Amino acid sequence: DYRSKGLKIDMSDQEEALIGCGSAGQVYRGLLTETNGSEREVAVKVLHPRFDLLVERDVALMSAIANLLHSLPIQFIHVLNLPYVANDFGNILRQQADLRVEGRNLERFRYNFYGLNDENLHKSSVVFPRPIKKWTASNVLVEDFVKGAQPISDFLKDSSKEGLEIRKELAGPLLRAFLKMVFVDSWVHCDLHPGNVMVQTKTQENGKVKRFIVFLDTGIATTLSPSDQQNLIDLFRAVLLNDGFLAGKLMIERAKNERCSQVEGSTDAFAHGIEQLVSEFHDRRRDGLTLGAVNIGSLLGRVLNLCRVYNIEIDPAMASTVLSTLVLEGLGRSLHPDLNLIDFAIPFVLGRGKV
């Protein structure tokens, strides 16, 4: 009985108690009694009943269809490696069905951004709620309730002069946090739609207002392999130096599985394809590589399409990162279209970026 152990959820007003609902579960506002008798607000995430069973049913059906399609004597389908994709996607769904995974992911993000020093937590402009270990189970996750937070989408509705200034203020830490995940930590939040990004507003002792980016729902996270992370770094460097041909060659050399080098002329054709994409972006530097002028997510998507055409296997973690880039870039563009990507990216590509 969670009440006897010190956790209270007042269900007399369900609209007040319920603060979020998604495909996997619901989130309630609660009060947790500490060992010293004090109380603090917490967020309590509870999985929907039988969610894990429904996931296993869907994964089994998806895998059966993938195996059937893979058995067809069609080369294009074999290149997609659907059983591998279905297995990877199934593992992502299973992670959603075990809230202990989300708790561990939160701890890892907090370590990456704050380390073991509480001062870093207070200095950071990014917030990951703290999970409470003894209240974490496969179907329940209790974490700190972030007071004064509202969806970042609320700020997109305000186009007043003050509203636009606030949006510019939020775009910086949002983009820097994502660049740190990709280029420094190689541990990426892969569910960064606006509903999982909040803004916490605090009035400091000196009377100034400070806003923090809050990341929620970390159940889906991925780590990039060293080769995939290096490929992304090489792509950004290639845009700076206009040397996409070399970046393309290196991508083939690092690929786990590829048939490109086995076909005469394909290696150079792929490298020239990367060179052409990179040249397009490099030429735009004269006008400024701002979020409003370029689309890095589109660049990465076109790179993945070239990999598919030339039979270079795409790691699912890389594909997930590209999808997250597309979503976050769109959000960043809505906040501050004039933000210069290169100015923000260079420190992180060099491994020295700070949030």
Secondary structure, DSSP 4 states (H G I P E B T S, - for coil): -TTTTTEE--TTSHHHHEEEE-SSEEEEEEEEE-TTS-EEEEEEEEEPTTHHHHHHHHHHHHHHHHHHHHTSS-HHHHHHTHHHHHHHHHHHHHHHT-HHHHHHHHHHHHHHHHTT-HHHHHH-SEE-PPB-GGG--SSEEEEE--TTEEETHHHHT--SHHHHHHHHHHHHHHHHHHHIIIIII-EEES---GGGEEEEEEE-TTS-EEEEEEE--TTSEEE--HHHHHHHHHHHHHHHHT-HHHHHHHHHHH-SSBSGGGSTTHHHHHHHHHHHHHHHHHHGGGG--BTTT--HHHHHHHHHHHHHHTTBPPPHHHHHHHHHHHHHHHHHHHH-TT-BHHHHHHHHHTT----
